[in-house]
Amino acid sequence: MIGSTPRLNAVTVCGWHRDKVAGDQSADTRPMREQRVSVGQIAAVVAAGAFVLLVLLLAVPILKLGRTLDETTLAIRKAHEGAGPILTNAATTVEAVNKELERVDDIAANAQSVSSNAAAMTSLFASTVGGPLVKVAAFSHGIRSAAKKRRVSEAKRLAKKESRALRKAS
């Protein structure tokens, strides 16, 4: 066998072909039974593939959700850090507003005092000056009425006198 090329024989193992070199002792020379794949095994492979696909499809939203939660945690942390100075400023502002409200209360009390004093002055003026003014107004009205009645009666008297004179002349 010197100088000759080894002869290759095809061997089928579980549906796979393998070349066997002649004289190779390591290769199994027993005849292999052909094994068939059952429907359950095919279904198991399909189900496993579907499960892997499902895991891959769900991994993307879960990763995005993780990033969102990280960002939310950072935002909450920043808000917590910034809340202290804001609350301090708010407390200072409330104190200042309370002081201003006390001043406004004082001003409102003074304004109420002034308005009550003005009302008292008005009633005093009305009772002091108003009574005599009403009397003067009534007196002047009476004089005007009397003068008007006198003019009317004088006009009537003259009209009668003229009418008598015209009758005597005719």
C-alpha positions in Angstrom: 0.0 0.0 0.0 2.9 2.3 -0.3 2.5 5.0 -2.7 -1.3 4.5 -3.0 -3.8 7.0 -1.7 -6.1 6.0 1.0 -9.6 5.2 0.0 -12.4 7.2 1.5 -15.6 5.6 2.6 -18.7 7.7 3.5 -20.2 7.0 6.9 -23.5 8.3 8.0 -23.8 9.3 11.7 -27.1 10.7 12.9 -27.9 12.1 9.5 -24.4 13.6 9.1 -21.9 12.2 6.6 -18.4 11.7 7.6 -15.5 10.4 5.4 -13.6 7.6 6.8 -10.0 6.9 5.8 -9.3 3.3 5.1 -7.2 1.7 7.7 -8.2 4.2 10.3 -8.9 2.3 13.5 -10.4 5.2 15.4 -13.5 5.3 13.3 -16.4 3.3 14.4 -17.2 0.7 11.7 -20.5 -0.5 13.1 -23.5 0.2 11.0 -25.4 3.2 12.4 -29.2 3.2 12.7 -30.8 6.1 11.2 -32.6 8.1 13.9 -35.8 10.1 13.2 -36.8 13.3 14.8 -40.3 13.2 16.3 -43.0 15.9 16.0 -42.6 16.6 19.8 -38.9 17.3 19.4 -39.6 19.7 16.5 -42.3 21.4 18.6 -39.8 21.7 21.4 -37.2 23.3 19.2 -39.8 25.7 17.8 -41.0 26.6 21.3 -37.5 27.1 22.5 -36.9 29.4 19.5 -40.1 31.3 20.2 -39.1 31.7 23.9 -35.6 33.0 22.9 -37.4 35.5 20.5 -39.8 36.5 23.2 -36.9 37.1 25.7 -35.1 39.2 23.1 -38.2 41.2 22.3 -38.9 41.8 26.0 -35.3 42.7 26.8 -35.5 46.0 24.8 -38.5 47.5 26.7 -37.0 46.3 30.0 -33.7 47.9 29.3 -35.5 51.2 28.3 -37.6 51.0 31.5 -34.3 50.6 33.5 -32.9 53.7 31.9 -36.1 55.6 32.6 -36.0 54.5 36.2 -32.4 55.7 36.4 -33.3 59.1 35.0 -36.3 59.3 37.4 -34.0 58.5 40.3 -31.6 61.3 39.2 -34.5 63.8 38.8 -35.8 63.0 42.2 -32.4 63.3 43.8 -31.9 66.7 42.1 -35.3 67.9 43.2 -34.6 66.8 46.7 -31.3 68.6 46.7 -33.0 71.8 45.4 -35.9 71.6 47.8 -34.0 72.8 50.8 -33.0 76.3 49.6 -36.5 76.7 48.1 -38.1 75.9 51.5 -35.7 78.2 53.2 -36.6 81.1 50.8 -40.3 80.3 51.2 -40.0 80.6 55.0 -38.2 83.9 54.7 -40.9 85.2 52.3 -43.7 84.1 54.6 -42.0 86.0 57.5 -41.8 89.1 55.4 -45.4 88.8 54.3 -46.5 88.4 57.9 -44.7 91.6 58.8 -46.3 93.5 55.9 -49.7 92.1 56.9 -49.2 93.6 60.4 -48.5 96.9 58.9 -51.6 96.7 56.7 -53.7 95.8 59.8 -52.3 99.0 61.5 -53.1 101.1 58.4 -56.6 99.6 58.2 -57.3 100.4 61.9 -56.1 104.0 61.3 -58.3 104.3 58.2 -61.3 103.0 60.2 -60.6 105.6 63.0 -60.4 108.4 60.4 -63.6 107.3 58.7 -65.4 107.2 62.1 -64.0 110.6 63.0 -65.2 112.0 59.6 -68.7 110.5 60.2 -68.8 112.2 63.7 -67.7 115.5 62.2 -70.3 115.3 59.5 -73.1 114.6 62.0 -71.8 117.4 64.3 -71.8 119.8 61.3 -75.2 118.8 60.2 -76.7 119.2 63.7 -74.9 122.5 64.3 -75.1 124.3 61.0 -77.8 122.2 59.4 -80.6 123.2 61.7 -80.2 126.9 61.3 -79.6 126.5 57.5 -82.9 124.6 57.3 -84.6 127.4 59.2 -83.1 130.1 56.9 -84.2 128.1 53.8 -87.7 127.7 55.2 -87.8 131.4 56.1 -86.7 132.5 52.6 -89.2 130.1 51.0 -91.9 131.6 53.1 -90.9 135.2 52.1 -90.8 134.2 48.4 -94.3 132.6 48.7 -95.7 135.6 50.5 -94.2 138.0 48.0 -95.6 135.9 45.1 -99.0 135.8 46.7 -98.9 139.5 47.2 -97.9 140.2 43.6 -100.7 137.9 42.4 -103.3 139.5 44.6 -102.0 143.0 43.7 -102.2 142.1 40.0 -105.8 140.8 40.5 -106.8 144.0 42.4 -105.4 146.2 39.6 -107.1 144.0 37.0 -110.4 144.5 38.8 -109.9 148.2 39.1 -109.2 148.6 35.4 -112.2 146.4 34.5 -114.4 148.7 36.7 -113.0 151.8 35.1 -113.7 150.4 31.7 -117.2 149.6 32.6 -117.8 153.1 34.0 -116.4 154.7 30.9 -118.6 152.7 28.6 
